[in-house]
Amino acid sequence: MTWSADEMMTVAAARVLRGDSRCFVGIGLPSTAANLARRTHAPDLVLVYESGTIGAKPDRLPLSIGDGVLAETADAVVSVPEMFNYWLQPGRIGIGFLGAAQIDRYANINTTVIGDDYAGPRVRLPGAGGAPEIAASCGEVIVVVRQSARTFVDRVDFVTSVGHGKGPGDRERLGLRGRGPVLVITDLGVLEPDPDDRELTLTRVHPGVTAEQAVAATGWPLRVAATMTTTEPPSEAELTALRALTGSQETT
Amino acid sequence: MTARIVPLAEAVAELVHDGDTVALEGFTHLIPVAAGQEIIRQGLRGLTLVRMTPDIVYDQLIGAGCAARLVFSWAGNPGVGSLHRFRDAVQNSWPAPLEIEEHSHAGMANRYVAGASGLPFAVLRGYLGTDLSEHTATIAPIRCPFTGETLTAVPALNPDVGIVHAQRADRHGNVQYWGITGVHKEVVLASARSLVTVEELVDELTPVPGAVVLPGWALTRVSVVPGGAHPSYAMGYSDRDNDYYQAWDAISRDRQSFQEWLAGVKA
């Protein structure tokens, strides 16, 4: 079976979700990946959506984080203040799965405005939603985003959600409880923060992608790990499950 | 029928005035869309619109020129993309300039909690390190008097009018709803005046697991509006009309197609 770059990205993201961990899921690519994980190797994965559904087991991909199928299949449905105050803020959710409109070398995320002028932006984006607190309070964060020099920028125009700030120690100084972004999974490969200085480094490429391609799709001089690995291609089972999940919808 | 239960047009005319701060809430589920369109029909102006997720109903109100300000935490067409009327207002001041006050979901939820609690502000561990506090005056650092930790304070939200949709009400105006309950309770209790539109009026409320009941005396008005949440949904009564959310992208994309839609609503 052949596959698209988006399918490879979604499968790679699904694979990092394991066992019965609890995952706070944003809509779009993260939701597709989390649902794929639950339907393949991680049936006990607990999907948590900011609409208040905990342990949703949708049999189809929800278009929105508040689709009825999430509430109907959830272990619990709680109010939005309860979701943020009781479940997210104290660190009860292990993994936060986020997308981004812009991301920088320290994995800070922008989903607010493109352009330096907040009052007169070039592009007005949807805004923060639940992301700042997901980024601050989940045990760790995984970002799923297509890689391009427009998205991977040296400095984000607006810090909506804090990744690793300006480097080591920043999260601790701010009092953020979680470890922050540990993986950035793209359609080209995987980036991880350097253990010493927290700068995102390319550690893996997907099949058929070169490190040079990933560097060219990054708006800063992207570091490449000394030993690079290549992602295992999607299995037939993974692709079949993914396509069954997305159905007529695009896999994005 | 008690005086509390009135037709929608009457309730909106009575409760909502030009320049008011109005919150129509509903987190994907139970969004009072019909009430929003009644506000458009009545031609209200200069409203401060408050909503965590200004989606289609606020795109409609903004495009119709009802809003002067928007207080929000995520403005988009959920699962589809951008809100074009919102973007046109922010980027091009069309049909009128739109001032914004921007928060995160946790910040907005806690502002309603403070409002419903009769407190001046709420505290959360959020916003630290983000650029939001730089642009939003209603986000401020606060020091915990017990531990010394730096946290964030956000002021209470107390709208003039809070509007939500629910599954059903009884003849005394007691309202019952279930499923994704969002910030329904908080916005009703935080607002000076409140309106709940319901799918159905029943003699007695049948108990439902997980359901919330708001006593009639805690609300101002109830209106019976079957399908009043469309294209959002009311669990047990209707499904979310995902096709409509996708169709809205084309309707709202340019000013002319939006104007045609608007003429249909006003007709």
Interface residues (C-beta under 8 A of the other chain):
Chain A: I27 G28 E50 S51 G52 T53 P62 L63 S64 I65 G66 D67 G68 L70 A71 E72 V77 V78 S79 V80 P81 F84 N85 L88 Q89 T112 Y118 G120 P121 V123 R124 L125 P126 G127 A128 G129 G130 A131 P132 E133 A136 S137 F158 V159 T160 S161 V162 G165 D170 R171 L174 G175 L176 R177
Chain B: F27 T28 H29 M52 T53 F72 S73 W74 A75 G76 P78 G79 V80 S82 L83 F86 R87 V90 Q91 E102 H103 S104 H105 A106 A109 N110 Y112 V113 L124 R125 G126 Y127 L128 G129 T130 D131 L132 H135 E149 T150 G179 I180 T181 G182 V183 H184 K185 E186 G210 S232 Y233 M235 D239 R240 N242 Y245
